[in-house]
Amino acid sequence: MKRPKGVTVMGYIFLMYAFSAAYTLVFWRWAPFDAHSPKEVALAVVTLLITVALGVALLRMQSWSRWLGIVVGASVLTGPKVMAAHGLAGKISVGRTVLFLVWVVSYLSRPDVKASFQRAVPSQDSNPVDQTPST
């Protein structure tokens, strides 16, 4: 099954978010959070792990990645950081993230995209390794 272009774009954007989280962890002096707070560092590590897993799984058309994308998008959209933008740059960054996550939830909820993920999962009957030749 051919992967929809939107899923490809989405997977690479999640991987870019992962790169951003990794960069922030390595160069913590410029981090937009208190890098000495274990809670904030743990949140950045969890964000890194989720975005890497989600980006790779979307590119591989894993069936669970569709649901994880919807859950991540919905949970971040309802979180407190969406409303906590300060200054023009912060509002632009939050606005861009909100638009992306609204697109993630709406795109992954489309029937044709859902069907693509269902077709990407091979059924047990189509596995040639498990089939024995009839004699």
C-alpha positions in Angstrom: 0.0 0.0 0.0 1.3 3.4 -1.0 1.7 5.8 1.9 -0.4 9.0 1.6 1.7 12.1 1.1 0.2 13.8 4.1 1.4 10.9 6.4 4.9 11.3 4.9 5.0 15.0 5.6 3.6 14.5 9.1 6.2 11.8 9.9 9.1 14.1 8.8 7.6 17.0 10.8 7.5 14.8 13.9 11.1 13.9 13.3 12.0 17.6 13.0 10.3 18.1 16.4 12.4 15.3 17.8 15.6 16.9 16.4 14.5 20.1 18.1 13.9 18.4 21.4 17.3 16.7 21.2 19.1 19.9 20.3 17.4 21.6 23.3 18.6 18.8 25.6 22.2 19.0 24.3 22.4 22.8 24.2 20.4 23.5 27.4 21.7 27.0 27.8 19.3 28.2 25.2 16.5 26.0 26.3 13.0 27.6 26.6 12.6 26.0 30.0 14.5 25.7 33.3 17.1 23.2 32.3 18.0 22.6 36.0 14.5 21.3 36.8 14.4 17.5 36.6 10.7 17.7 35.8 11.3 19.9 32.7 14.3 17.8 31.5 12.1 14.6 31.9 9.4 16.2 29.9 11.9 17.1 27.1 13.2 13.5 27.1 9.6 12.1 26.9 8.8 14.5 24.1 12.0 13.3 22.3 11.1 9.7 22.6 7.4 10.1 21.6 8.2 12.2 18.6 10.9 9.9 17.3 8.7 6.8 17.8 5.7 8.6 16.2 7.7 10.0 13.2 9.3 6.6 12.4 6.1 4.7 12.9 4.1 7.0 10.7 6.7 6.6 7.9 6.4 2.8 8.3 2.6 3.0 8.3 2.3 1.2 11.7 -1.4 0.9 12.6 -0.9 2.1 16.1 0.9 5.3 15.0 -2.4 6.7 13.6 -4.0 6.5 17.1 -0.8 7.8 18.8 -0.8 10.8 16.5 -4.5 11.5 17.3 -3.9 11.1 21.1 -0.8 13.3 21.1 -2.4 16.0 19.0 -5.6 16.1 21.1 -3.7 16.0 24.4 -1.3 18.8 23.5 -4.1 20.9 22.1 -6.0 20.7 25.4 -2.9 21.3 27.5 -2.0 24.5 29.4 1.0 25.5 27.2 -1.3 26.3 24.3 -2.6 29.3 26.1 0.7 30.4 27.7 2.3 32.2 24.8 4.1 35.4 25.6 5.3 37.9 23.0 4.9 37.8 19.2 7.5 35.1 18.6 5.8 32.9 21.3 2.4 33.4 19.8 3.6 32.6 16.3 5.3 29.4 17.6 2.3 28.3 19.5 0.0 29.2 16.6 2.1 27.1 14.2 2.1 24.2 16.6 -1.7 24.4 17.1 -2.3 24.5 13.3 -0.1 21.5 12.8 -1.8 19.5 15.6 -5.2 20.3 14.4 -4.1 19.1 10.9 -2.7 15.9 12.5 -5.9 15.1 14.3 -8.2 15.9 11.4 -6.0 14.3 8.7 -5.5 11.0 10.6 -9.2 10.9 11.3 -10.1 10.9 7.6 -11.7 7.7 6.3 -9.3 7.3 3.4 -6.2 7.7 5.6 -7.7 5.3 8.2 -8.2 2.8 5.4 -4.6 3.3 4.2 -3.4 2.3 7.7 -5.7 -0.7 7.8 -4.5 -1.9 4.3 -0.8 -1.4 5.4 -1.2 -4.1 8.0 -0.7 -7.6 6.5 -3.3 -10.1 7.5 -2.3 -13.5 8.9 -3.7 -15.3 5.9 -1.4 -13.5 3.5 1.8 -14.5 5.3 3.6 -16.9 3.0 5.9 -18.2 5.8 3.1 -19.7 7.8 1.5 -21.4 4.8 2.4 -25.0 4.1 2.2 -26.4 0.6 -0.6 -28.8 0.0 0.3 -32.2 -1.3 
